Amino acid sequence: MAAPAERRTWREPLDSQLHFPGDPYSVSVLKVGYCQTQKDGTFRADGTISLITGPKTILVDTGGAWDRDFLLNSLSERGVRPGDMDVVVGTHGHSDHVGNLNLFPSALVIVGNDISEGDTYRPNQLSEGVAFILDEHVSVVPSPGHTGQDVSVQVKGACAGTVLVAGDLFESCNDEDTWRGLSMNPVVQEVSRQRALQTADVIVPGHGAPFRVFSR
């Protein structure tokens, strides 16, 4: 799999902008993820949690199990109940990204390449590199590398342009010194990253604030 020839590598952090309105969909970052190395050699981490609202209500990553009350309160503040959720996407299976899937038993659940409703699993082509289309504005896009089954959620039509909620495809805006050491397959992830940089105007990373992408 070759990396795209054109690269878009100029990035601008959007530390204070967590809401991206649009028609018909808007994207809101409920919690900015983090990853912090500790003096004892451990690290503290939590994944970014994002809510997409419009014709469908979509949650992208649920944070860790320790985020349960925070998540429920954040949704309630926006008038969203767990039963209102149409789709819940786990960008990959790490515990800081899918710790609260059980709060949404009636939603369509997508974790990596698995798509299920309750105990019924839908056939799909995510593992073959084919996006899963939720509607004409929102799609779940394969973006492997950090793990073998990472996905991102692409939202078209926001005022800021195309927003990609990318999970750990990107750790943060300026992650060049960190992401490779956390990657299952850096070569594959680099291809996924370059594709994202070419197609997205705003990227929501897994452990940092959103950032804007510009052509070089």
Steps between C-alpha positions, in 0.01 A plus 500: 500500500674816384471834673329774300740726313351831612537586866315752713716549804441849635290471813348762729383400849146602592534475877200720576267372227315185594178548304473493121148591387369386166201407290373237539764378750698670775799356685567570869799379701362408842838416649850567372713189544844503659810286543740594778821321598547456875825502699461132595504391135124460467282734299150638544277499194143556397347516154321795343120471504304661215130542425361543149144635482265532204264257331680229700652533847847347497753457781862444404700332779353472848809565711609263773268335752603774744327753268153351550351782710676769298365356176143464623502854644649647181235335287223606737617863483442477124160338534623157390406181684682169447193362324513788250834387363470359149863401446798452733843469341809372678792606282692202637475258789727659763341542842528880506283519187227236550452486877131596494351312208259328737315829554357481147345155449248619238754678276670369189851431632812519285831404660786469255375273222207359699150638445224367722148557625468310824644157430443524125810586296471663158721409208716788382817574305693712748779241515531532121546877520140589407325767705171424676251768398257620765348755264617742232671720761650253750714194438722270703838485329766228547818660639719212624847514644472588869327163519400270217136615500492874565220704349427873483171684453482749213237775518438718194318831501621666821568873475869418547490253209551126531558389861675170568462351849814293478558312826867414545585537134631829640595530867491881488572791267877479541552130556792430266726383783244278672261315270750255348589348836132427563430357154447134417602572141660844441525448122130433465413776745707752305294422189177543699626828645591644161159408361337675793712812454398517135127462555424672833483869586478438875628192683393397850788287639482235768700675770492871434300797379368529144724650232453655158680367193632724223656423164874540499 
